[in-house]
Amino acid sequence: MRLNLKIWRQAGPTAPGRLEDYVAHDVSPGMSFLEMLDVVNEGLIKSGKDAIAFDSDCREGICGTCGLMVNGIPHGPDRGTTVCQLHMRRFRDGETITIEPWRARAFPVIKDLVVDRSAFDRIIAAGGYVSVNCGGAPDGNAIPIPKEIAELAMDSAACIGCGACVAACMKASAHLFTAAKIAHLSLLPQGQVERYRRVVAMINQADAEGFGSCSNEGECEAVCPKEIPISNIARMTREYFRAVWVAGR
């Protein structure tokens, strides 16, 4: 296939950015989206031009590093997938594809398609540690957990922190990410000791990072590559109210 690409180029955080036109030749439908960008970069490097900067790591949909806007949709048109899992057979020969970085004040652009998502790290750090008794490792079945609760916790823990929820939200809210990180611990017995302190600290940190409030539109759930349910946000809100009003946090 031959594809026309409009790619955001920005030399640095303070430099002005712009969309530049590129042509990708001989693109195999079996290529992943990132492999296609690799081929484009090989051509740029051979011609002495600056390669397009983009993030990637596992290329298996596990790490969440490869966050891109593809035709205005975080991670592209396929539901429940990351950019590295998106294949070029999803596009037509001659099609124009616009590729941009995440758009959020809390995710400043570093270069081209790479953004700084360390705000997520600081939210997690604000949650602190989980208290455990010292000594030998407890037996895995020592604390009975109902199957329904275990599955809810695991569904929340599936969040890979890619930031697609922020990029899709009209207010650049990090509520789905924060809610998933809070929920998977608040649902389990091991997370009860710091339960109320954790939810207040993480929400306060998210506000301090400049993320917006929840728009309640559900765009975050629609673009999440792990399909984290928006019900986590309601659970987080209840946790916060309990912490502030009941526990006096």
Backbone hydrogen bonds in HBPLUS format (Angstrom, degrees):
<---DONOR---> <-ACCEPTOR-->    atom                        ^
c    i                          cat <-CA-CA->   ^        H-A-AA   ^      H-
h    n   atom  resd res      DA  || num        DHA   H-A  angle D-A-AA Bond
n    s   type  num  typ     dist DA aas  dist angle  dist       angle   num
A0027-VAL N   A0001-MET O   2.87 MM  26  4.81 172.1  1.88 143.3 141.5     1
A0094-GLY N   A0002-ARG O   2.64 MM  92  5.32 145.8  1.76 154.7 166.5     2
A0003-LEU N   A0024-ALA O   2.96 MM  21  5.12 162.1  1.99 145.8 151.1     3
A0024-ALA N   A0003-LEU O   2.85 MM  21  5.12 166.6  1.86 154.8 158.6     4
A0004-ASN N   A0095-GLU O   3.00 MM  91  6.14 162.9  2.03 149.2 153.5     5
A0097-ILE N   A0004-ASN O   2.79 MM  93  6.27 156.6  1.85 163.5 171.2     6
A0005-LEU N   A0022-TYR O   2.77 MM  17  4.96 172.5  1.77 149.0 150.3     7
A0022-TYR N   A0005-LEU O   2.78 MM  17  4.96 153.2  1.85 148.0 152.6     8
A0006-LYS N   A0097-ILE O   2.85 MM  91  6.13 162.2  1.88 154.4 155.2     9
A0099-ILE N   A0006-LYS O   2.77 MM  93  6.11 164.7  1.79 160.5 164.2    10
A0007-ILE N   A0020-GLU O   2.87 MM  13  5.34 157.7  1.92 157.6 155.2    11
A0020-GLU N   A0007-ILE O   2.85 MM  13  5.34 167.6  1.87 142.2 143.9    12
A0008-TRP N   A0099-ILE O   3.03 MM  91  6.38 151.8  2.11 165.6 174.5    13
A0009-ARG N   A0018-ARG O   2.81 MM   9  5.58 169.8  1.82 169.9 170.4    14
A0018-ARG N   A0009-ARG O   3.08 MM   9  5.58 150.0  2.17 145.9 155.1    15
A0112-ASP N   A0010-GLN O   2.88 MM 102  4.52 159.0  1.92 130.2 136.9    16
A0015-ALA N   A0012-GLY O   3.20 MM   3  5.15 147.5  2.31 101.1 110.7    17
A0031-MET N   A0028-SER O   3.01 MM   3  5.45 165.7  2.03 116.4 121.1    18
A0089-ARG N   A0029-PRO O   3.00 MM  60  4.20 113.4  2.46 141.8 124.3    19
A0088-MET N   A0031-MET O   2.90 MM  57  5.71 162.0  1.93 161.3 164.7    20
A0036-MET N   A0032-SER O   3.06 MM   4  6.39 151.0  2.15 148.6 156.2    21
A0033-PHE N   A0086-LEU O   2.74 MM  53  5.60 142.0  1.88 168.1 163.5    22
A0037-LEU N   A0033-PHE O   3.13 MM   4  6.53 150.9  2.21 142.8 150.3    23
A0038-ASP N   A0034-LEU O   2.88 MM   4  6.16 146.9  1.99 142.6 152.2    24
A0039-VAL N   A0035-GLU O   3.03 MM   4  6.34 152.2  2.11 147.3 153.4    25
A0040-VAL N   A0036-MET O   3.06 MM   4  6.40 156.8  2.11 147.0 153.3    26
A0041-ASN N   A0037-LEU O   2.89 MM   4  6.12 156.7  1.94 147.6 154.1    27
A0042-GLU N   A0038-ASP O   2.93 MM   4  6.24 148.0  2.03 145.3 154.1    28
A0043-GLY N   A0039-VAL O   3.20 MM   4  6.53 154.2  2.27 146.9 152.4    29
A0044-LEU N   A0040-VAL O   3.04 MM   4  6.40 152.8  2.12 146.7 154.6    30
A0045-ILE N   A0041-ASN O   2.85 MM   4  6.06 163.8  1.88 156.5 160.0    31
A0046-LYS N   A0042-GLU O   3.02 MM   4  6.18 158.6  2.07 145.5 151.2    32
A0047-SER N   A0043-GLY O   3.15 MM   4  6.32 141.5  2.31 138.8 148.3    33
A0049-LYS N   A0044-LEU O   2.79 MM   5  5.01 159.8  1.83 156.9 149.8    34
A0048-GLY N   A0045-ILE O   3.02 MM   3  5.03 159.8  2.07 105.1 109.9    35
A0113-LEU N   A0053-ALA O   3.05 MM  60  5.90 155.7  2.11 158.4 160.7    36
A0067-GLY N   A0065-THR O   2.84 MM   2  5.76 139.9  2.00 106.2  94.9    37
A0075-HIS N   A0068-LEU O   2.87 MM   7  5.61 168.9  1.88 177.3 178.8    38
A0069-MET N   A0100-GLU O   2.76 MM  31  4.94 171.8  1.76 158.9 156.1    39
A0100-GLU N   A0069-MET O   2.97 MM  31  4.94 159.6  2.01 139.1 145.7    40
A0070-VAL N   A0073-ILE O   2.95 MM   3  5.25 169.9  1.96 141.0 137.6    41
A0073-ILE N   A0070-VAL O   3.13 MM   3  5.25 160.8  2.17 106.3 112.4    42
A0071-ASN N   A0098-THR O   2.75 MM  27  4.86 176.6  1.75 155.7 156.9    43
A0076-GLY N   A0073-ILE O   3.01 MM   3  5.07 162.1  2.04 120.8 124.1    44
A0085-GLN N   A0082-THR O   3.00 MM   3  5.30 146.9  2.11 106.0 116.1    45
A0086-LEU N   A0083-VAL O   3.03 MM   3  5.06 155.3  2.10 103.2 111.1    46
A0090-ARG N   A0087-HIS O   3.07 MM   3  5.96 165.3  2.09 122.5 126.6    47
A0091-PHE N   A0088-MET O   3.02 MM   3  5.54 168.3  2.03 116.3 119.9    48
A0095-GLU N   A0092-ARG O   3.08 MM   3  5.41 158.5  2.13 134.2 133.3    49
A0107-PHE N   A0104-ALA O   2.98 MM   3  5.15 154.8  2.04 105.7 113.9    50
A0116-ASP N   A0108-PRO O   2.86 MM   8  5.54 160.1  1.89 156.6 161.9    51
A0110-ILE N   A0114-VAL O   2.77 MM   4  5.54 164.3  1.80 145.1 150.4    52
A0111-LYS N   A0114-VAL O   3.37 MM   3  5.31 156.4  2.43 131.3 137.6    53
A0114-VAL N   A0111-LYS O   2.79 MM   3  5.31 169.2  1.81 147.2 147.5    54
A0120-PHE N   A0117-ARG O   3.08 MM   3  5.89 148.7  2.18 121.2 126.5    55
A0121-ASP N   A0118-SER O   3.01 MM   3  4.96 116.5  2.43  93.6 109.3    56
A0122-ARG N   A0118-SER O   3.08 MM   4  6.46 151.2  2.17 149.6 156.9    57
A0123-ILE N   A0119-ALA O   3.09 MM   4  6.38 143.7  2.23 142.0 151.6    58
A0124-ILE N   A0120-PHE O   3.07 MM   4  6.38 162.3  2.10 152.4 156.2    59
A0125-ALA N   A0121-ASP O   2.87 MM   4  6.10 159.5  1.91 147.3 153.7    60
A0126-ALA N   A0122-ARG O   2.97 MM   4  6.07 144.5  2.10 136.1 144.9    61
A0127-GLY N   A0124-ILE O   2.98 MM   3  5.26 137.0  2.17 102.7 114.9    62
A0128-GLY N   A0125-ALA O   3.07 MM   3  5.46 149.1  2.17 107.5 116.2    63
A0142-ALA N   A0139-ASP O   3.04 MM   3  5.22 164.3  2.06 118.3 118.3    64
A0150-ALA N   A0146-PRO O   2.96 MM   4  6.23 164.8  1.98 159.5 164.4    65
A0151-GLU N   A0147-LYS O   2.92 MM   4  6.10 157.3  1.97 151.3 156.8    66
A0152-LEU N   A0148-GLU O   3.06 MM   4  6.28 155.8  2.12 144.1 150.5    67
A0153-ALA N   A0149-ILE O   2.93 MM   4  6.15 162.7  1.96 153.6 158.1    68
A0154-MET N   A0150-ALA O   2.94 MM   4  6.14 157.1  2.00 145.1 151.6    69
A0155-ASP N   A0151-GLU O   2.88 MM   4  6.04 152.2  1.96 145.9 153.5    70
A0156-SER N   A0152-LEU O   3.12 MM   4  6.39 150.2  2.21 144.0 151.1    71
A0157-ALA N   A0153-ALA O   2.88 MM   4  6.12 156.5  1.94 147.5 154.9    72
A0159-CYS N   A0156-SER O   3.26 MM   3  6.14 171.9  2.27 124.3 125.6    73
A0166-VAL N   A0163-GLY O   3.11 MM   3  5.30 122.9  2.45 100.8 114.2    74
A0167-ALA N   A0163-GLY O   3.08 MM   4  6.40 162.2  2.11 153.8 158.7    75
A0168-ALA N   A0164-ALA O   2.96 MM   4  6.11 144.5  2.09 148.2 156.6    76
A0169-CYS N   A0165-CYS O   3.24 MM   4  6.23 139.2  2.42 137.3 146.4    77
A0172-ALA N   A0169-CYS O   3.06 MM   3  4.80 164.3  2.08 102.5 106.6    78
A0212-GLY N   A0172-ALA O   3.08 MM  40  5.24 157.4  2.13 107.5 111.8    79
A0178-THR N   A0174-ALA O   2.94 MM   4  6.08 177.2  1.94 164.0 164.8    80
A0179-ALA N   A0175-HIS O   2.76 MM   4  5.70 158.2  1.80 145.9 153.1    81
A0180-ALA N   A0176-LEU O   2.97 MM   4  6.05 154.6  2.04 144.3 150.4    82
A0181-LYS N   A0177-PHE O   3.12 MM   4  6.41 160.0  2.16 152.8 157.6    83
A0182-ILE N   A0178-THR O   2.96 MM   4  6.16 149.8  2.05 147.2 155.9    84
A0183-ALA N   A0179-ALA O   2.77 MM   4  5.80 163.8  1.80 150.2 155.4    85
A0184-HIS N   A0180-ALA O   3.26 MM   4  6.27 168.9  2.27 147.5 149.0    86
A0185-LEU N   A0182-ILE O   3.31 MM   3  5.75 142.0  2.47 106.9 116.5    87
A0186-SER N   A0182-ILE O   2.95 MM   4  6.10 163.5  1.98 156.5 162.0    88
A0187-LEU N   A0183-ALA O   3.00 MM   4  5.89 145.0  2.13 153.1 157.3    89
A0188-LEU N   A0185-LEU O   3.20 MM   3  5.40 140.7  2.36 102.0 112.2    90
A0191-GLY N   A0188-LEU O   3.10 MM   3  5.64 155.1  2.17 114.6 121.7    91
A0192-GLN N   A0189-PRO O   3.25 MM   3  5.54 170.2  2.26 117.7 117.9    92
A0195-ARG N   A0192-GLN O   3.21 MM   3  4.76 162.0  2.24  99.8 104.1    93
A0198-ARG N   A0194-GLU O   2.81 MM   4  5.70 161.8  1.84 163.5 168.1    94
A0199-VAL N   A0195-ARG O   3.41 MM   4  6.63 164.7  2.44 145.3 147.3    95
A0200-VAL N   A0196-TYR O   3.44 MM   4  6.56 168.4  2.45 148.1 150.8    96
A0201-ALA N   A0197-ARG O   3.05 MM   4  6.14 166.5  2.07 152.2 156.5    97
A0202-MET N   A0198-ARG O   2.96 MM   4  6.08 164.0  1.99 157.0 160.9    98
A0203-ILE N   A0199-VAL O   3.13 MM   4  6.13 162.1  2.16 143.3 148.3    99
A0204-ASN N   A0200-VAL O   2.97 MM   4  6.04 161.8  2.01 149.3 155.0   100
A0205-GLN N   A0201-ALA O   3.01 MM   4  6.14 149.9  2.10 139.5 147.7   101
A0206-ALA N   A0202-MET O   2.97 MM   4  6.19 154.2  2.04 144.4 151.2   102
A0207-ASP N   A0203-ILE O   3.04 MM   4  6.31 156.5  2.09 149.4 155.0   103
A0208-ALA N   A0204-ASN O   2.98 MM   4  6.21 154.4  2.04 143.2 150.6   104
A0209-GLU N   A0205-GLN O   2.96 MM   4  6.20 137.2  2.15 145.2 156.1   105
A0210-GLY N   A0207-ASP O   3.12 MM   3  5.45 155.6  2.18 107.5 115.0   106
A0222-ALA N   A0218-GLY O   3.20 MM   4  6.44 155.0  2.26 146.6 153.8   107
A0223-VAL N   A0219-GLU O   3.14 MM   4  6.38 145.1  2.26 150.2 156.6   108
A0224-CYS N   A0220-CYS O   3.08 MM   4  6.02 124.8  2.40 142.1 155.6   109
A0227-GLU N   A0224-CYS O   3.01 MM   3  4.86 160.6  2.05 103.7 109.3   110
A0232-ASN N   A0229-PRO O   3.25 MM   3  6.17 172.9  2.26 120.7 122.8   111
A0233-ILE N   A0230-ILE O   2.95 MM   3  5.60 146.3  2.06 116.8 124.6   112
A0235-ARG N   A0231-SER O   3.09 MM   4  6.41 154.3  2.16 145.6 153.0   113
A0236-MET N   A0232-ASN O   2.84 MM   4  6.09 153.0  1.91 146.2 153.5   114
A0237-THR N   A0233-ILE O   2.96 MM   4  6.20 154.5  2.02 147.2 153.7   115
A0238-ARG N   A0234-ALA O   3.07 MM   4  6.34 156.0  2.13 146.6 152.3   116
A0239-GLU N   A0235-ARG O   2.97 MM   4  6.23 156.4  2.03 146.5 153.5   117
A0240-TYR N   A0236-MET O   2.90 MM   4  6.14 154.1  1.96 148.7 155.6   118
A0241-PHE N   A0237-THR O   3.01 MM   4  6.26 162.5  2.04 149.8 153.8   119
A0242-ARG N   A0238-ARG O   2.99 MM   4  6.21 160.5  2.03 150.3 155.6   120
A0243-ALA N   A0239-GLU O   2.97 MM   4  6.17 156.9  2.03 145.7 152.3   121
A0244-VAL N   A0240-TYR O   2.92 MM   4  6.16 157.2  1.98 153.9 159.4   122
A0245-TRP N   A0241-PHE O   2.86 MM   4  5.77 167.9  1.88 151.1 155.3   123
A0246-VAL N   A0242-ARG O   2.87 MM   4  4.95 136.9  2.06 121.8 135.5   124
A0247-ALA N   A0242-ARG O   2.94 MM   5  6.38 156.7  2.00 156.9 163.7   125
A0249-ARG N   A0243-ALA O   2.79 MM   6  5.48 167.4  1.81 152.3 151.2   126
